[in-house]
Amino acid sequence: MGFGWWSWIIPLDNGEVSAGVTWDERLFTPPEGADMAERVKKHLLKHPVGRVMFGNAEAVPNDNRYYKGLPYYSEKIAGDGWTVVGDAGGFMDPLYSQGLDFCSHTVYNSFSLIRKHYMGECVQEEFDVKNAAYVKSYFDWFNAIYKDKYWYMGDAELMFVAFLLDISTYFIGPVRLVYSNQDLEFGKMPYSGFAGDVFARFMRFYNRRLVTLAKKKIKAGKFGDKNLNHHFITKNAFTPGNPTLKLMFKGIRIWLKCELQYMFTSPASAEREPSPTTPMPSVASMTAAPVPKTP
Ligand SMILES: Cc1cc2nc3c(=O)[nH]c(=O)nc-3n(C[C@H](O)[C@H](O)[C@H](O)COP(=O)(O)OP(=O)(O)OC[C@H]3O[C@@H](n4cnc5c(N)ncnc54)[C@H](O)[C@@H]3O)c2cc1C
């Protein structure tokens, strides 16, 4: 992950590895190359870990794709005699791997409609409700999690805050609700109702603040200042219960600390890139991890 981009690296059953880059073209352009496979490889090799993993990698011929402007959504996901499920309804960004969760909701929405229909109930009135709920949920997620997020990718401190807050709010909200009442909650879209709305607004707010903080850090020459020799790890796992609140408060604490630190810094203008420090570490600047003492 770096300023304006992130990469996925997924080992497949057959020994091949799916690797790719997702980027915000306002902020980042991958290196030039004959095709996208070459461009992705050149890009991955810039990173010390990428060099270790892909130094000798060969691209599978004719197995690379490039999609521009991939996110999309449908204004209607159900009507008389039809419904839409999964990615046919919309797609956002695979950063948090929420695709199949979103699919579960649209599949269950369709199932509930079909079940109602075959139980002899009228479902006509539900179409408008379902269609409006889908679009609202899509934009709640987008504004809360992805809007301008690529501004703070590459800064470990801000991404750690986002990681703690995005995932804890997801577990305290949609995941906990689905665990408590599958039939009811899978039949709705995430972030529906009053509580969902409050959470979505809170998430949209801190996401906007993290974007502003990234611009402030760029202006101050501090973007990526904690990428090296700092540990950003959590001891506790995310669960749909109360312990996750601790992780959420940890995220809020680090966020507010950053707000205080950059209170008097004005944000960089939209065009300015974070050149003063490097969010992509070079091997030379890494400190070797201490070797544990053997007893
Ligand atoms: C890089 C990346 C990483 C992801 N990682 C995760 C992850 O870790 N976890 C997660 O939950 N989600 C992840 N997702 C999202 C997830 O893959 C999708 O949400 C999910 O696959 C959607 O399932 P689907 O059945 O709706 O669509 P698809 O999986 O796209 O299936 C649709 C199928 O229909 C076929 N098709 C299309 N047109 C026709 C036609 N005319 N006739 C017949 N067949 C047709 C297609 O070939 C395809 O096989 C990721 C997505 C991407 C792009």
The ligand as a MOL file (V3000), in Angstrom:
LIG
                    3D

  0  0  0     0  0            999 V3000
M  V30 BEGIN CTAB
M  V30 COUNTS 53 58 0 0 0
M  V30 BEGIN ATOM
M  V30 1 C -9.4940 -8.1610 -6.8190 0
M  V30 2 C -10.7260 -8.5550 -6.0570 0
M  V30 3 C -10.5900 -9.1310 -4.8070 0
M  V30 4 C -11.7190 -9.4930 -4.0870 0
M  V30 5 N -11.5640 -10.0440 -2.8570 0
M  V30 6 C -12.6530 -10.4020 -2.1620 0
M  V30 7 C -12.5140 -11.0220 -0.8930 0
M  V30 8 O -11.4100 -11.2650 -0.4060 0
M  V30 9 N -13.6410 -11.3440 -0.2060 0
M  V30 10 C -14.8900 -11.0960 -0.7170 0
M  V30 11 O -15.8850 -11.3990 -0.0680 0
M  V30 12 N -15.0450 -10.5370 -1.9360 0
M  V30 13 C -13.9660 -10.1790 -2.6640 0
M  V30 14 N -14.1280 -9.6190 -3.8920 0
M  V30 15 C -15.4840 -9.3970 -4.3970 0
M  V30 16 C -16.0940 -10.7130 -4.8640 0
M  V30 17 O -15.2120 -11.3590 -5.7490 0
M  V30 18 C -17.4050 -10.4320 -5.5850 0
M  V30 19 O -18.2170 -9.6220 -4.7550 0
M  V30 20 C -18.1220 -11.7290 -5.9000 0
M  V30 21 O -17.3090 -12.5620 -6.6950 0
M  V30 22 C -19.4010 -11.4280 -6.6480 0
M  V30 23 O -20.0280 -12.6300 -6.9720 0
M  V30 24 P -21.0890 -12.6530 -8.1290 0
M  V30 25 O -21.5520 -14.0760 -8.2110 0
M  V30 26 O -22.1110 -11.6120 -7.9210 0
M  V30 27 O -20.3270 -12.2240 -9.4540 0
M  V30 28 P -19.0930 -12.9340 -10.1610 0
M  V30 29 O -18.2160 -13.6420 -9.1830 0
M  V30 30 O -18.4840 -11.8820 -11.0350 0
M  V30 31 O -19.7950 -14.0490 -11.0520 0
M  V30 32 C -20.4860 -13.7250 -12.2180 0
M  V30 33 C -20.2440 -14.8300 -13.2050 0
M  V30 34 O -21.1020 -14.6600 -14.3310 0
M  V30 35 C -20.3720 -14.9110 -15.4960 0
M  V30 36 N -21.0390 -14.2020 -16.5860 0
M  V30 37 C -20.9890 -12.9030 -16.8940 0
M  V30 38 N -21.7390 -12.6400 -17.9680 0
M  V30 39 C -22.2960 -13.8050 -18.3420 0
M  V30 40 C -23.1820 -14.1790 -19.3850 0
M  V30 41 N -23.6550 -13.2850 -20.2440 0
M  V30 42 N -23.5450 -15.4660 -19.4620 0
M  V30 43 C -23.0970 -16.3780 -18.5710 0
M  V30 44 N -22.2510 -16.0830 -17.5760 0
M  V30 45 C -21.8550 -14.8040 -17.4540 0
M  V30 46 C -18.9860 -14.3970 -15.2020 0
M  V30 47 O -18.0320 -14.9940 -16.0350 0
M  V30 48 C -18.8100 -14.8320 -13.7450 0
M  V30 49 O -18.2790 -16.1170 -13.6370 0
M  V30 50 C -13.0160 -9.2550 -4.6330 0
M  V30 51 C -13.1450 -8.6770 -5.9060 0
M  V30 52 C -12.0210 -8.3280 -6.6110 0
M  V30 53 C -12.2000 -7.7180 -7.9920 0
M  V30 END ATOM
M  V30 BEGIN BOND
M  V30 1 1 1 2
M  V30 2 1 2 3
M  V30 3 2 2 52
M  V30 4 2 3 4
M  V30 5 1 4 5
M  V30 6 1 4 50
M  V30 7 2 5 6
M  V30 8 1 6 7
M  V30 9 1 6 13
M  V30 10 2 7 8
M  V30 11 1 7 9
M  V30 12 1 9 10
M  V30 13 2 10 11
M  V30 14 1 10 12
M  V30 15 2 12 13
M  V30 16 1 13 14
M  V30 17 1 14 15
M  V30 18 1 14 50
M  V30 19 1 15 16
M  V30 20 1 16 17
M  V30 21 1 16 18
M  V30 22 1 18 19
M  V30 23 1 18 20
M  V30 24 1 20 21
M  V30 25 1 20 22
M  V30 26 1 22 23
M  V30 27 1 23 24
M  V30 28 2 24 25
M  V30 29 1 24 26
M  V30 30 1 24 27
M  V30 31 1 27 28
M  V30 32 2 28 29
M  V30 33 1 28 30
M  V30 34 1 28 31
M  V30 35 1 31 32
M  V30 36 1 32 33
M  V30 37 1 33 34
M  V30 38 1 33 48
M  V30 39 1 34 35
M  V30 40 1 35 36
M  V30 41 1 35 46
M  V30 42 1 36 37
M  V30 43 1 36 45
M  V30 44 2 37 38
M  V30 45 1 38 39
M  V30 46 1 39 40
M  V30 47 2 39 45
M  V30 48 1 40 41
M  V30 49 2 40 42
M  V30 50 1 42 43
M  V30 51 2 43 44
M  V30 52 1 44 45
M  V30 53 1 46 47
M  V30 54 1 46 48
M  V30 55 1 48 49
M  V30 56 2 50 51
M  V30 57 1 51 52
M  V30 58 1 52 53
M  V30 END BOND
M  V30 END CTAB
M  END
